[in-house]
């Protein structure tokens, strides 16, 4: 009985891993297209970078976590504008973003850790309800935005 189960489990595992890998492999054009059509409020022109940090377990699904930066380069002597965000995508659906001050230092199964003290708030953690509507990071409350 167990011999017939192992090939089925192996096949299911391969299919699951294959679908997760393809979901994570969004090219920049596809990612920008998803964000622009689904309500992302950040800028998508200019000096924009997206770095896939990995997958994060949230409720019963896996979210792809992208670290986004945008920089406006001005003529010399003028202020430079800069923005950092964490963007969450589930199966090509934009789930939301947090505007952050620093890049996370760790992505672990269902949480992101930042370089702040525990007392000031240093994690974003997913629960059964999904992404939290607000998080406490480095002494400030940050809202999940769409």
trRosetta pair geometry for C-beta under 8 A, 3 or more apart (Angstrom, degrees):
i j d omega theta_ij theta_ji phi_ij phi_ji
1 4 6.4 -64 -162 33 32 104
1 5 6.8 28 148 -20 66 109
2 5 5.5 -57 -150 33 40 114
2 6 6.6 48 156 -31 70 99
3 6 6.2 -46 -152 20 32 113
4 7 6.9 -54 -162 32 37 103
4 8 7.1 31 148 -12 64 112
5 8 5.7 -67 -158 42 39 111
5 9 6.0 36 152 -19 75 109
6 9 5.7 -56 -143 39 31 110
6 10 6.2 33 158 -21 65 106
7 10 5.5 -53 -145 37 32 114
7 11 6.3 34 155 -20 65 105
8 11 5.8 -54 -149 36 30 111
8 12 6.4 29 154 -16 64 106
9 12 5.7 -55 -145 39 32 110
9 13 6.2 34 155 -21 65 107
10 13 5.7 -55 -148 36 29 113
10 14 6.4 29 154 -19 63 106
11 14 5.8 -55 -149 35 31 111
11 15 6.4 29 154 -18 65 106
12 15 5.7 -55 -147 37 32 111
12 16 6.2 31 155 -18 66 108
13 16 5.8 -56 -146 38 29 111
13 17 6.2 25 158 -14 65 109
14 17 6.0 -57 -143 41 28 107
14 18 6.0 31 157 -21 64 110
15 18 5.7 -56 -145 37 27 113
15 19 6.3 23 158 -16 64 106
16 19 6.0 -57 -147 37 28 106
16 20 6.4 26 155 -17 64 108
17 20 5.7 -55 -145 38 32 111
17 21 6.2 32 156 -20 66 106
18 21 5.8 -54 -146 35 29 110
18 22 6.5 23 157 -14 64 106
19 22 5.9 -55 -145 39 32 107
19 23 6.3 34 154 -22 65 107
20 23 5.7 -55 -147 36 31 112
20 24 6.4 25 156 -17 64 109
20 55 6.7 -19 -170 -74 115 158
20 62 6.2 17 -127 68 110 155
21 24 5.9 -61 -150 37 30 108
21 25 6.4 25 156 -22 65 113
22 25 5.7 -59 -144 35 34 111
23 26 7.8 -11 169 -41 41 92
23 62 7.8 117 91 88 145 111
23 64 6.6 -161 133 -43 93 124
23 91 6.1 -54 -132 -99 128 49
23 92 7.3 -116 -142 -35 84 75
24 52 6.2 99 -175 -165 94 150
24 54 8.0 -10 -134 -145 135 37
24 55 6.6 -79 -85 -59 124 101
24 64 5.3 163 -113 -107 71 124
26 30 4.7 -131 -164 91 88 118
26 31 4.6 107 133 -62 125 91
26 34 7.3 -42 -154 0 147 139
26 52 8.0 143 44 -77 89 125
26 64 7.4 138 5 108 119 167
26 89 7.1 -27 -11 112 154 167
26 92 7.5 147 -92 -101 125 76
27 30 5.0 90 55 12 74 104
27 31 7.0 -143 94 -6 35 92
28 31 5.7 -58 -145 40 30 112
28 32 6.1 30 158 -18 67 107
28 50 6.2 161 -115 35 85 125
29 32 5.9 -56 -147 38 27 109
29 33 6.3 30 153 -22 63 108
30 33 5.5 -55 -148 35 31 115
30 34 6.4 33 154 -20 65 103
30 92 7.9 -69 165 -126 111 102
31 34 5.8 -51 -149 34 31 111
31 35 6.3 26 155 -14 64 109
31 50 5.8 148 117 160 159 178
31 66 7.2 118 -155 -89 140 166
31 89 7.5 -90 -129 -64 89 156
32 35 5.8 -58 -145 41 31 110
32 36 6.0 27 160 -18 67 110
32 44 5.0 121 -146 -167 102 130
32 48 7.9 94 -95 108 115 151
33 36 6.1 -56 -140 38 25 106
33 37 6.3 11 164 -6 62 114
34 37 6.4 -74 -149 44 22 100
34 38 5.8 -14 168 7 64 125
34 89 6.8 48 127 -124 153 124
34 92 5.9 -139 -109 -169 133 71
34 93 7.6 -145 -165 -106 118 16
34 94 5.7 152 147 -46 98 100
35 38 6.4 -76 -131 49 21 93
35 40 3.6 -8 -174 -1 92 150
35 42 7.5 -38 174 55 136 96
35 44 6.3 157 93 -84 126 131
35 87 7.2 -33 -98 -152 122 145
35 94 5.8 115 -104 -89 55 141
36 40 6.6 -52 -69 44 32 108
36 44 5.9 -69 -70 7 103 164
38 93 6.9 166 -136 -158 158 56
38 94 3.9 151 102 28 136 123
39 94 6.7 -171 54 90 83 137
39 146 5.1 -1 122 144 132 96
40 44 7.3 83 96 -55 129 114
40 87 7.3 5 -121 -126 124 123
40 94 6.0 -109 -57 -156 95 157
40 97 6.9 76 -134 -22 85 138
40 146 8.0 -104 -88 158 37 50
41 97 7.6 -142 37 49 90 136
41 145 6.3 -61 22 146 132 129
41 146 7.6 89 -22 98 105 45
42 68 6.3 93 111 134 172 146
42 70 6.1 178 179 -21 110 143
42 83 6.4 -175 -135 115 108 144
42 85 5.8 -120 -65 4 145 153
42 97 7.1 -109 -22 150 117 175
43 46 6.2 13 134 30 129 118
43 48 6.9 -144 106 -80 81 119
43 70 5.1 116 62 -152 101 156
43 83 7.6 118 25 39 98 141
44 48 6.0 13 -152 -74 38 171
45 48 7.1 126 86 -20 5 126
46 70 6.5 70 83 -163 116 92
46 71 7.2 -148 139 76 114 49
46 72 6.0 -29 -172 -100 157 65
46 73 7.7 174 -168 13 107 80
47 70 6.8 127 86 -160 67 49
47 71 4.4 -37 87 63 124 89
47 72 7.3 -177 33 -81 102 25
47 73 6.2 73 -12 -19 138 103
48 68 7.2 -19 -167 -165 90 90
48 69 7.2 167 -151 87 44 54
48 70 5.1 -8 -102 -102 76 80
49 68 7.1 162 84 -152 56 44
49 69 4.9 5 51 52 99 96
50 66 5.0 -16 -164 -172 96 126
50 67 7.4 143 -158 73 45 49
50 68 5.6 -10 -102 -100 71 74
50 87 7.6 -44 -131 40 104 136
51 66 6.6 144 70 -160 40 67
51 67 4.5 -16 61 57 99 100
52 64 6.3 -43 -140 -176 103 106
52 65 7.4 109 -162 78 57 53
52 66 5.7 -39 -96 -100 52 76
53 65 4.5 -46 57 99 111 104
53 66 6.8 177 2 -105 85 20
53 67 5.5 87 -48 -24 110 100
53 86 7.9 -29 6 -135 143 98
53 104 6.8 46 -141 60 156 119
53 107 5.0 134 148 -41 112 150
53 112 7.7 38 128 -114 156 115
54 64 7.7 -141 129 -144 20 60
54 65 6.1 -1 62 46 54 103
54 107 4.9 159 51 102 122 148
55 62 4.4 -2 -172 -178 121 115
55 63 6.8 145 -156 71 63 39
55 64 6.0 -41 -97 -95 68 54
55 65 7.2 156 -113 4 16 88
56 62 6.9 140 64 -159 34 63
56 63 5.0 -27 62 62 91 94
56 65 5.1 60 -13 -37 119 122
56 88 7.5 -67 51 -124 125 106
56 107 6.4 -98 -79 -166 98 107
56 109 7.4 90 -147 146 57 28
56 110 6.3 101 -178 -128 82 36
56 111 7.6 154 -148 -10 113 12
56 112 7.0 -39 -103 -48 143 92
56 126 6.1 132 147 -13 109 137
57 61 7.7 166 -149 92 55 30
57 62 5.9 -37 -94 -99 55 68
57 63 8.0 164 -98 16 7 78
57 109 5.3 -19 20 174 118 76
57 110 4.5 -59 71 -81 91 88
57 126 6.5 -167 99 74 55 137
58 61 6.2 -27 70 71 77 76
58 62 7.4 116 23 -125 78 20
58 63 4.8 16 14 -10 131 117
58 88 7.6 30 -9 -163 164 137
58 90 7.7 -101 64 -82 123 127
58 110 6.7 141 -77 -140 53 89
58 126 3.7 -103 -111 -158 80 153
58 130 5.5 52 163 -143 107 55
58 131 6.1 -4 -153 -54 141 70
59 126 7.1 -96 -21 166 54 114
59 127 7.7 28 -74 105 63 43
59 128 5.9 70 -117 -167 70 37
59 129 6.9 -100 -82 97 105 5
59 130 5.0 -18 -33 -74 117 66
61 90 5.6 57 129 -147 140 125
61 91 7.6 -69 -167 -19 138 106
62 90 7.5 152 86 -124 44 84
63 88 4.6 -7 176 -164 134 100
63 89 6.6 137 -166 63 75 37
63 90 5.1 -53 -105 -72 75 90
63 95 6.1 -68 -128 25 125 154
63 126 7.5 165 16 -83 128 152
63 131 7.6 43 -43 -58 168 109
64 88 7.3 146 72 -156 50 47
64 89 4.5 -21 58 63 103 97
64 90 7.5 175 13 -78 75 39
65 86 6.2 -19 -165 -169 95 102
65 87 7.5 142 -159 74 45 50
65 88 6.1 -15 -101 -100 64 71
65 107 6.3 -177 61 -123 148 140
65 112 6.9 171 -157 -76 160 127
66 86 7.2 147 76 -161 49 50
66 87 4.3 -21 63 62 103 102
66 88 7.8 -163 22 -70 78 26
66 89 6.8 39 -9 -4 114 110
67 84 7.3 -16 -173 -165 86 93
67 85 7.8 159 -157 83 43 45
67 86 6.3 -26 -101 -104 58 66
67 87 8.0 -166 -72 20 12 82
67 103 5.7 35 -148 -131 144 98
67 104 7.4 -140 -88 24 119 89
68 83 7.8 -14 116 113 96 92
68 84 6.9 150 84 -158 62 44
68 85 4.5 -13 60 61 112 91
68 86 7.4 179 16 -90 88 16
68 87 5.3 61 -25 -17 124 117
68 97 7.6 -31 27 -137 136 128
69 82 7.1 -18 -168 -167 94 89
69 83 7.0 159 -154 84 48 55
69 84 5.4 -12 -101 -101 77 72
70 82 7.1 163 86 -152 58 43
70 83 4.6 2 52 52 101 101
71 80 6.5 -4 -166 176 96 107
71 81 7.1 156 -154 86 46 57
71 82 5.0 -1 -106 -106 79 80
71 83 7.9 -163 -69 24 45 63
72 80 6.6 173 76 -162 68 58
72 81 4.1 18 36 53 116 102
72 82 7.6 -134 22 -63 70 47
73 80 6.6 -6 -112 -126 46 99
74 78 3.7 -91 127 90 135 125
74 79 6.6 48 27 68 151 44
74 80 6.2 -149 19 -90 98 57
74 81 7.8 82 -30 1 113 85
75 78 5.4 71 63 4 70 124
83 99 7.0 -58 -165 -142 98 101
84 99 7.3 109 80 -165 57 59
84 100 5.2 -70 109 74 103 81
84 101 6.9 104 58 -137 126 9
84 102 7.3 69 99 -72 160 7
84 103 6.9 -107 -165 -66 141 68
85 97 4.8 7 177 -177 123 121
85 98 6.5 161 -157 79 72 44
85 99 5.3 -40 -99 -103 88 52
85 100 6.4 137 -117 15 30 84
86 97 6.3 162 79 -153 52 66
86 98 4.9 7 46 49 103 94
86 100 5.8 52 -16 -15 95 131
86 104 7.2 47 -87 -20 131 118
86 112 7.0 -78 -126 -46 159 179
86 124 7.3 -165 70 26 164 166
87 94 7.3 -49 -173 -141 101 92
87 96 8.0 -170 -146 103 51 33
87 97 5.0 -19 -99 -99 63 100
88 94 7.6 105 82 -165 59 51
88 95 4.2 -58 104 65 105 113
88 96 5.6 4 45 59 112 67
88 97 7.0 -170 11 -79 78 48
88 131 6.2 -176 28 -68 172 145
89 92 6.8 9 179 -104 110 17
89 93 6.7 146 -161 69 65 40
89 94 6.0 -34 -104 -98 75 48
89 95 6.5 -177 -98 3 19 93
90 93 5.2 -29 71 62 76 97
90 95 5.3 62 0 -50 104 125
94 146 7.5 109 123 -159 107 75
95 130 7.7 -142 -172 -176 128 122
95 131 6.4 129 142 -5 120 137
96 131 5.9 -156 57 78 132 157
96 144 4.6 25 159 177 147 100
96 145 6.2 150 -164 75 89 36
96 146 5.3 -59 -107 -89 80 59
97 144 7.3 137 65 -160 31 60
97 145 5.3 -35 67 67 84 89
97 146 7.6 135 19 -109 82 16
98 124 6.7 -142 -6 -97 163 149
98 135 6.6 -12 -121 31 146 125
98 142 5.2 68 -161 137 104 127
98 143 7.7 177 -121 88 75 32
98 144 6.2 -47 -74 -103 82 56
98 145 7.3 137 -95 17 33 85
99 142 6.6 -150 61 -154 69 114
99 145 6.9 27 -20 11 95 134
100 103 7.6 114 110 -83 133 28
100 104 7.8 -41 177 -45 166 79
100 114 7.5 -152 -163 -104 127 137
100 137 6.9 -37 -131 108 90 164
100 142 7.0 32 -90 -144 63 166
101 137 7.6 177 23 122 100 120
101 138 6.4 -67 45 44 135 155
102 114 5.8 113 81 -161 111 108
102 115 5.9 -86 135 37 152 102
102 116 7.8 151 44 -41 140 96
102 138 7.6 104 14 -43 116 146
104 107 6.4 84 113 -61 136 79
104 112 4.3 -66 -125 180 157 106
104 113 6.1 111 -166 68 97 39
104 114 5.3 -77 -115 -83 64 68
104 124 7.7 -81 -92 23 134 109
105 113 5.7 -55 62 99 87 89
105 114 6.4 115 5 -140 90 23
105 115 5.1 96 -36 -59 131 84
106 112 7.0 157 87 -159 59 46
106 113 4.0 8 54 45 107 111
107 111 7.8 -177 -149 95 45 45
107 112 5.5 -15 -103 -106 71 75
107 113 8.0 -152 -68 19 30 73
108 111 5.4 -5 64 60 92 84
108 112 7.9 170 26 -86 67 29
108 113 7.1 29 6 -12 109 107
110 125 6.1 54 125 -161 88 75
110 126 4.6 -112 -172 54 92 97
110 127 7.9 101 163 -71 132 32
111 123 5.1 -10 -173 -167 120 116
111 124 6.5 162 -155 82 65 49
111 125 4.2 -16 -102 -101 102 79
111 126 7.1 -148 -74 13 53 71
112 123 6.5 151 77 -155 52 61
112 124 4.5 7 48 49 105 98
112 125 7.8 -151 27 -68 60 47
113 122 5.8 25 -160 142 75 96
113 123 5.3 -25 -100 -97 64 83
114 122 4.8 -142 59 -158 82 69
114 123 7.1 -160 11 -73 83 34
114 124 8.0 68 -26 -11 107 87
114 137 5.8 50 32 -150 158 112
114 138 7.0 -82 116 -41 140 99
115 122 7.5 -146 63 -142 6 113
116 120 4.8 -103 166 84 116 118
116 121 6.4 2 104 80 140 53
116 122 4.2 -164 70 -93 87 94
116 137 6.5 136 21 -173 155 69
116 138 4.4 -133 -103 -82 150 78
116 139 8.0 -143 -165 -11 140 75
117 120 4.7 83 60 12 88 101
117 122 6.5 -158 88 -44 18 127
118 121 7.9 43 -178 -75 30 16
118 122 5.7 -71 -94 19 41 121
120 136 7.9 -158 152 146 44 95
120 137 7.7 29 132 173 85 32
120 138 5.2 14 144 -135 121 31
120 139 4.7 -42 -155 -46 97 77
121 135 7.0 144 177 155 127 78
121 136 3.5 -134 -105 121 150 83
121 137 4.8 -118 117 -89 112 23
121 138 6.2 -85 70 -7 92 28
121 139 6.7 -171 26 -38 107 27
121 140 7.7 -127 58 46 140 44
122 137 6.8 92 -100 -134 27 71
122 138 7.5 77 -87 -56 65 63
123 135 7.7 -122 102 -163 48 122
124 131 7.8 -2 173 -149 112 87
124 132 7.0 -147 -157 33 78 113
124 135 4.9 -34 -106 -114 83 162
124 137 7.4 -19 -55 -68 88 120
125 132 7.2 49 67 -22 60 124
126 130 6.6 -50 -154 -175 96 28
126 131 6.0 -44 -110 -88 89 49
126 132 7.6 -145 -107 -21 41 78
127 130 7.3 -20 66 35 66 22
127 132 7.0 69 8 -67 106 86
129 132 7.9 76 81 -92 109 53
131 144 5.5 125 126 -113 119 149
132 135 5.4 109 82 -68 128 83
132 144 6.7 168 95 -36 50 124
133 143 6.8 -22 158 -148 68 75
133 144 5.4 -107 -145 26 34 113
134 141 5.2 14 173 -178 125 102
134 142 6.4 158 -157 78 73 39
134 143 5.0 -34 -98 -100 89 57
134 144 6.8 -121 -70 -6 40 78
135 141 7.3 159 80 -152 33 57
135 142 5.3 -21 62 60 83 94
135 144 7.8 82 -11 -51 93 84
136 139 7.7 5 -180 -118 89 6
136 140 7.3 171 -151 85 57 30
136 141 5.6 -32 -96 -95 69 66
136 142 7.7 163 -95 15 20 78
137 140 6.2 -27 70 63 67 79
137 142 5.6 -9 25 1 112 126
